[in-house]
Amino acid sequence: MGIRTTGGLLRKSLSPAFLVVAFSLILSALPTGSATAADVTVSSKTYGLSFERELAGGQKDRYAPLYEYLSADAANLGGKPLSMHFYGWGRVDLGEETGTGGTSGEISSLYLEYQHPEGNAQGKLGRFFLTEGAAMDTIDGAFVKATSPIGLGVSLYGGIPVEYSTLENAGGGDSLFGGRIFFVRSGFAEIGASYLKESNSTDALDRELYGGDLWVRVGGPVELTGKAYYNDSAGEMASQRYAVRIVPGATFDITAGYEAYNYKGLFRSAVNPAFTFPSVDNNDDVQTIFGTVDWEFTPGWTLEVAGKNIRHDLSDPGDANRGEVGLRRTYNDKKDVAGLSAAFVSADRDENEYQEYRAFASYTPDKLRLTIDGLIQNYKQEINGKKNAYQVVATAGYQILAALQVSGNLTYTQSPNFENDYAGLVRVSYDLATSTGGKK
């Protein structure tokens, strides 16, 4: 993870202070005796990872990071349609450093939320991940959304984008705001138009997006979806995706579509040439045609066939085609699945051609769960003197209590990048739900 800038540190501490003030105002408005009423859930996931990597030159690196992911939700605050949500994580290295420093972490979200009892209005205040029209960002700010009885609606948001920089003195975004107008008819259609504007101290990092999205059910088994976004700052069509899904019965699921994007319009420019990627040309346009068919030809057995054609404007990396076929079997009352798959990629350039084979299975007797997953890739052209890569992952988990689960996995990888790569992971997951006092 990159170094947190001074501006970033301010953004990291802004949301908690912002929320304390907002939360205090809301609690003061609740009836006496109800402020402590809430339905609380807490989830803790602790990961201990140990792995050793032997590089092609013989160098061995050993790592042992410890991760903690903590989330908490308090619903029905004061008996009202208010809730508070928190999610954050931290890391400490018990061996060699895995990042910039031996420790790291962040508050990913911390916000108050209002949900109208009839579901036609919503509000958020604090730090949250926003997916609304052209927006897919984490912000410190506010979001409101309302839908009228006839289906017309509007959403608005504004705040400061939460960003991390790999540059010591590079500032993040100064502000981000936007909105979406839409029409929705439950089970039939949703059509929207959106706008997003992000301002930065560096003009090259400004963003101004216009977007449109739709979902329409045509008859019973046919659905149409589409999304398109134009980056006015770059003067390019950032991305567009259109797909049709046909579900003619309980045993067939067919999807086909078209996707295109421009690197210059989709990604931000680098302000320092040290952080440009030589393998990616911002002037490249990518177009993809794809299709998948899932067919449950007999109960518990599913055949999957998929294909994709990828076209680049530039000769490097050039065009490619991918075809895949797989077979899945569900069993043990659909709690477990096993399968085989094979994929074949042909490309204009030999270094992009390969074959891929995968086998996987799971077994869940009562409170124990076991899985195994193996992957093999065969390259047409050698990479670092090797034409093959292998990976095997085995996992085991046990539900000790209703709220407590312990699991772990072992991973072995041999690839052109690593002579031998061993990794072990231990997980401890704890989930608690309770209600606090107060009169509701």
VOGU-3710 file (C-alpha; in Angstrom, 3 decimals, decimal comma):
1> mgirttggll> 0,000/0,000/0,000  1,198/3,501/-0,754  2,345/6,189/1,661  -0,418/8,268/3,207  -0,047/11,951/2,387  -0,642/14,859/4,768  -3,872/15,639/2,964  -4,751/11,954/3,117  -4,173/11,847/6,874  -6,572/14,758/7,239
11> rkslspaflv> -9,158/12,866/5,207  -8,583/9,768/7,336  -9,410/11,664/10,533  -12,136/13,853/9,022  -14,869/11,249/8,897  -14,758/10,153/12,563  -14,886/13,770/13,758  -17,613/14,527/11,227  -19,608/11,530/12,448  -19,238/12,344/16,142
21> vafslilsal> -20,857/15,736/15,566  -23,605/14,340/13,336  -24,270/11,386/15,618  -24,527/13,669/18,663  -27,060/15,893/16,891  -29,195/12,908/15,910  -29,096/11,358/19,383  -30,124/14,653/20,957  -33,215/14,664/18,728  -34,338/11,177/19,794
31> ptgsataadv> -36,940/10,780/22,557  -35,540/10,415/26,075  -34,833/6,802/26,977  -34,603/5,569/23,408  -31,125/6,732/22,454  -29,446/3,531/23,671  -31,802/1,167/21,814  -30,172/-0,613/18,892  -29,686/-3,979/17,216  -25,924/-4,502/17,157
41> tvssktygls> -23,874/-6,951/15,086  -20,084/-7,253/15,280  -17,856/-9,319/13,014  -14,143/-9,959/13,526  -11,963/-11,808/11,027  -8,323/-12,422/11,940  -5,875/-13,758/9,342  -2,402/-15,050/10,127  -0,398/-15,610/6,940  3,001/-17,248/6,599
51> ferelaggqk> 4,727/-17,758/3,274  8,138/-18,283/1,721  9,101/-17,332/-1,803  12,100/-18,700/-3,615  12,939/-16,418/-6,513  14,492/-17,576/-9,766  17,938/-16,378/-8,640  17,864/-18,494/-5,476  16,843/-15,715/-3,062  14,386/-16,795/-0,356
61> dryaplyeyl> 12,023/-14,340/1,331  9,902/-15,225/4,382  6,836/-13,227/5,425  4,358/-13,471/8,312  1,748/-10,676/8,209  -1,162/-10,657/10,673  -4,412/-9,014/9,510  -7,514/-7,981/11,424  -10,775/-7,040/9,656  -13,434/-5,606/11,954
71> sadaanlggk> -16,977/-4,570/11,080  -19,847/-3,380/13,274  -23,434/-2,375/12,552  -26,003/-0,796/14,848  -29,535/-0,791/13,397  -32,802/0,733/14,656  -30,999/3,429/16,618  -33,416/4,766/19,179  -36,157/2,701/17,581  -35,860/4,831/14,440
81> plsmhfygwg> -34,929/3,835/10,848  -31,339/4,900/11,544  -28,223/2,759/11,550  -24,491/3,177/12,010  -21,876/1,141/10,145  -18,137/0,646/10,615  -15,515/-1,332/8,705  -11,753/-1,182/9,099  -8,629/-3,262/8,917  -5,070/-3,356/10,207
91> rvdlgeetgt> -1,848/-5,226/9,467  1,279/-5,968/11,464  4,265/-7,846/10,033  5,741/-10,555/12,259  8,446/-11,287/9,670  9,886/-9,295/6,782  7,954/-6,197/5,750  5,215/-6,843/3,191  4,534/-3,165/2,492  5,825/0,314/3,244
101> ggtsgeissl> 6,514/-0,240/6,929  5,745/-3,049/9,342  2,209/-1,874/10,097  -0,672/-0,399/8,151  -4,443/-0,060/8,264  -7,364/2,184/7,530  -10,938/3,051/8,369  -12,679/1,945/5,196  -16,150/3,076/6,217  -17,822/4,789/9,168
111> yleyqhpegn> -21,202/6,348/8,502  -24,761/6,956/9,633  -27,561/5,757/7,367  -31,255/6,564/7,128  -33,654/4,195/5,358  -37,258/5,299/4,870  -39,645/2,621/6,208  -41,284/2,358/2,769  -37,921/2,084/1,002  -38,280/5,199/-1,181
121> aqgklgrffl> -35,664/7,399/0,531  -32,129/6,911/1,786  -29,375/9,042/3,282  -25,758/8,498/4,341  -23,388/10,699/6,316  -19,713/9,943/6,940  -17,196/7,746/5,118  -18,718/5,202/2,759  -18,191/3,461/-0,563  -20,464/5,014/-3,167
131> tegaamdtid> -21,771/3,186/-6,241  -24,297/5,436/-7,920  -24,304/5,942/-11,667  -20,861/7,152/-12,737  -19,550/7,100/-9,162  -17,552/4,228/-7,722  -15,580/5,951/-4,990  -15,045/6,103/-1,242  -15,843/9,579/0,072  -16,070/11,538/3,316
141> gafvkatspi> -19,374/13,286/2,787  -23,112/12,887/2,341  -25,489/11,024/0,032  -29,268/11,346/-0,373  -31,647/9,444/-2,637  -35,414/9,650/-3,085  -37,966/7,986/-5,367  -41,453/9,347/-6,087  -44,568/7,120/-6,171  -44,550/7,185/-10,003
151> glgvslyggi> -40,950/5,924/-10,146  -39,053/9,137/-10,885  -36,108/9,643/-8,574  -32,965/11,624/-7,898  -29,776/11,076/-5,922  -27,160/13,641/-4,885  -23,791/13,278/-3,187  -20,800/15,391/-2,264  -17,664/15,293/-0,160  -13,936/14,680/-0,223
161> pveystlena> -12,613/11,570/-2,029  -10,613/9,172/0,112  -7,472/8,323/-1,832  -4,059/6,839/-1,174  -0,926/8,045/-2,905  2,452/6,438/-3,558  3,992/9,912/-3,650  5,112/11,556/-0,410  3,769/15,035/-1,175  1,028/14,351/-3,703
171> gggdslfggr> -2,391/15,571/-2,643  -5,592/13,685/-3,232  -8,838/15,013/-4,587  -10,083/18,283/-3,102  -13,781/17,631/-3,698  -16,167/15,245/-5,399  -19,850/15,762/-6,112  -22,503/14,560/-8,504  -25,895/13,002/-8,875  -28,220/10,777/-10,838
181> iffvrsgfae> -31,771/11,105/-12,128  -33,646/7,915/-12,876  -36,914/6,155/-13,527  -37,618/2,779/-11,948  -40,491/0,340/-12,247  -39,953/-2,635/-9,967  -39,431/-5,867/-11,882  -39,629/-4,141/-15,271  -37,104/-1,359/-15,863  -34,624/1,130/-14,423
191> igasylkesn> -33,088/3,886/-16,562  -30,731/6,579/-15,282  -28,450/9,463/-16,270  -25,603/10,568/-14,012  -22,892/13,186/-13,566  -19,687/13,247/-11,495  -17,149/16,024/-10,957  -13,895/15,667/-9,019  -11,602/18,660/-8,539  -7,921/18,341/-7,678
201> stdaldrely> -5,042/20,701/-7,019  -3,486/19,241/-10,185  -5,655/19,846/-13,253  -4,403/16,637/-14,874  -6,173/14,660/-12,139  -9,567/16,358/-12,525  -12,462/14,098/-13,499  -15,774/15,000/-15,114  -17,943/12,059/-16,115  -21,316/11,811/-17,836
211> ggdlwvrvgg> -23,057/8,459/-17,721  -26,141/6,492/-18,565  -27,404/3,115/-17,385  -30,394/0,873/-18,010  -31,920/-2,436/-17,015  -35,012/-3,633/-18,866  -36,897/-6,897/-18,683  -38,190/-7,674/-22,163  -40,952/-10,192/-21,680  -40,343/-12,932/-19,136
221> pveltgkayy> -36,986/-14,569/-19,894  -35,043/-11,695/-21,523  -33,122/-8,921/-19,725  -31,166/-6,063/-21,301  -28,485/-4,136/-19,411  -26,283/-1,261/-20,484  -23,826/1,240/-19,031  -21,871/3,982/-20,799  -19,618/6,700/-19,346  -17,925/9,614/-21,108
231> ndsagemasq> -14,864/11,266/-19,547  -15,149/14,921/-20,525  -11,824/15,766/-18,860  -9,984/13,347/-21,150  -12,287/13,853/-24,132  -12,741/10,083/-24,415  -15,453/7,492/-23,996  -14,297/5,912/-20,742  -16,257/2,672/-20,885  -19,409/1,058/-22,191
241> ryavrivpga> -20,979/-2,338/-21,643  -24,147/-3,835/-23,135  -25,469/-7,325/-22,471  -28,504/-9,495/-23,010  -29,410/-12,327/-20,652  -31,894/-15,030/-21,619  -33,227/-17,515/-19,079  -35,677/-19,636/-21,089  -36,191/-22,097/-18,245  -34,813/-23,354/-14,967
251> tfditagyea> -31,976/-25,228/-16,697  -30,613/-22,637/-19,172  -28,834/-19,320/-18,558  -27,466/-17,534/-21,651  -25,541/-14,232/-21,616  -23,945/-12,326/-24,501  -22,602/-8,819/-24,771  -20,168/-6,158/-25,906  -17,728/-4,139/-23,807  -15,316/-1,346/-24,747
261> ynykglfrsa> -13,056/1,017/-22,854  -10,266/3,500/-23,412  -7,329/3,542/-20,985  -6,996/7,316/-21,166  -10,656/7,830/-20,349  -10,909/5,038/-17,794  -7,748/5,634/-15,753  -6,173/8,781/-14,417  -2,979/10,223/-15,791  0,208/9,806/-13,773
271> vnpaftfpsv> 1,693/13,121/-12,614  5,137/11,535/-12,218  6,671/9,464/-15,065  8,078/7,062/-12,452  4,544/5,808/-11,890  3,544/5,177/-15,485  3,241/1,555/-16,569  5,319/0,826/-19,687  3,114/-2,201/-20,477  -0,022/-0,024/-20,749
281> dnnddvqtif> -0,428/2,589/-23,487  -3,049/5,179/-22,532  -3,946/5,629/-26,190  -5,105/2,031/-26,531  -8,779/1,188/-27,084  -10,075/-2,241/-26,085  -13,207/-3,937/-27,427  -14,570/-7,249/-26,168  -17,363/-9,516/-27,381  -18,330/-12,232/-24,898
291> gtvdweftpg> -20,846/-14,983/-24,346  -21,584/-17,712/-21,777  -24,038/-20,601/-21,638  -24,905/-22,531/-18,466  -26,932/-25,699/-18,987  -28,061/-27,954/-16,154  -28,611/-30,951/-18,415  -29,574/-33,196/-15,502  -30,215/-32,356/-11,823  -26,906/-31,564/-10,125
301> wtlevagkni> -24,833/-31,514/-13,336  -24,077/-28,232/-15,155  -22,171/-27,666/-18,384  -20,652/-24,217/-18,959  -19,334/-22,941/-22,290  -17,826/-19,456/-22,615  -16,073/-17,456/-25,293  -14,453/-14,044/-25,541  -12,886/-12,022/-28,347  -10,586/-9,180/-27,226
311> rhdlsdpgda> -9,389/-6,560/-29,704  -6,758/-3,864/-29,058  -6,152/-0,923/-31,377  -2,418/-1,373/-30,809  -0,431/-4,301/-32,179  1,147/-4,751/-28,742  -0,573/-6,489/-26,955  -2,649/-7,294/-30,059  -5,858/-9,308/-30,264  -6,785/-12,535/-28,480
321> nrgevglrrt> -9,537/-15,144/-28,314  -10,444/-17,225/-25,257  -12,639/-20,313/-25,231  -13,596/-22,221/-22,098  -15,598/-25,324/-21,252  -16,384/-26,617/-17,779  -18,412/-29,236/-15,948  -19,764/-28,803/-12,392  -21,430/-31,276/-10,064  -23,339/-30,197/-6,937
331> yndkkdvagl> -24,003/-32,712/-4,163  -24,548/-33,068/-0,420  -27,843/-31,113/-0,606  -26,110/-28,471/-2,770  -23,648/-27,624/0,005  -20,715/-28,879/-2,060  -19,495/-28,645/-5,636  -16,805/-30,298/-7,751  -15,743/-29,479/-11,263  -13,311/-29,523/-14,146
341> saafvsadrd> -12,584/-26,785/-16,686  -10,275/-26,126/-19,612  -9,524/-22,824/-21,349  -7,588/-22,083/-24,525  -6,253/-18,653/-25,485  -5,005/-17,822/-28,987  -3,382/-14,445/-29,602  -1,553/-12,350/-32,176  1,580/-12,516/-30,048  3,032/-15,839/-28,895
351> eneyqeyraf> 3,727/-14,609/-25,345  -0,027/-14,113/-24,817  -1,046/-17,649/-25,838  -1,624/-20,347/-23,226  -3,784/-23,261/-22,112  -5,363/-23,463/-18,660  -6,739/-26,483/-16,775  -8,516/-26,450/-13,415  -9,993/-29,041/-11,030  -11,745/-28,321/-7,728
361> asytpdklrl> -13,910/-30,023/-5,109  -15,399/-29,454/-1,666  -16,757/-31,694/1,096  -18,829/-30,517/4,072  -19,631/-33,207/6,656  -21,611/-31,400/9,363  -19,435/-28,626/10,897  -16,281/-29,442/8,930  -15,580/-28,084/5,440  -12,736/-29,236/3,177
371> tidgliqnyk> -11,796/-27,892/-0,271  -9,060/-28,407/-2,823  -8,348/-26,409/-5,996  -5,650/-27,028/-8,592  -4,623/-24,893/-11,586  -2,165/-25,545/-14,437  -1,147/-23,078/-17,158  0,886/-24,076/-20,220  2,449/-21,188/-22,175  3,214/-21,290/-25,880
381> qeingkknay> 6,373/-19,233/-25,321  8,742/-19,568/-22,385  8,598/-16,916/-19,653  11,807/-16,623/-17,626  12,819/-20,015/-18,991  9,578/-21,784/-18,033  6,565/-22,855/-20,072  4,356/-24,019/-17,168  2,843/-22,710/-13,936  1,166/-24,737/-11,170
391> qvvatagyqi> -0,858/-23,860/-8,092  -2,646/-26,040/-5,522  -4,763/-24,661/-2,664  -6,159/-26,890/0,113  -8,445/-25,507/2,846  -10,081/-26,819/6,009  -12,583/-25,068/8,261  -14,559/-25,962/11,384  -17,619/-24,280/12,893  -16,759/-24,407/16,601
401> laalqvsgnl> -19,764/-22,348/17,720  -22,643/-20,682/15,906  -20,651/-17,429/16,010  -17,100/-18,820/15,843  -15,343/-20,453/12,901  -11,692/-21,446/12,495  -10,196/-22,286/9,110  -6,913/-22,379/7,261  -5,349/-23,137/3,929  -2,057/-24,257/2,403
411> tytqspnfen> -0,927/-22,991/-1,012  1,887/-24,181/-3,241  2,843/-22,252/-6,387  5,513/-22,822/-9,007  5,631/-20,256/-11,794  7,968/-18,256/-14,046  8,139/-15,607/-11,311  8,714/-17,926/-8,324  10,805/-21,105/-8,243  8,789/-22,321/-5,251
421> dyaglvrvsy> 6,172/-20,418/-3,271  4,703/-21,888/-0,073  1,988/-20,109/1,892  -0,108/-20,945/4,944  -3,103/-19,003/6,203  -5,095/-19,307/9,452  -8,466/-17,542/9,838  -10,545/-16,925/12,954  -14,030/-15,502/12,285  -16,335/-14,310/15,058
431> dlatstggkk> -19,834/-12,877/14,560  -21,986/-11,488/17,365  -25,540/-10,115/17,246  -27,332/-8,517/20,187  -29,866/-5,840/21,144  -29,148/-3,060/23,608  -31,547/-1,483/26,043  -33,857/1,488/25,756  -37,488/1,744/24,843  -38,434/1,139/21,259
//
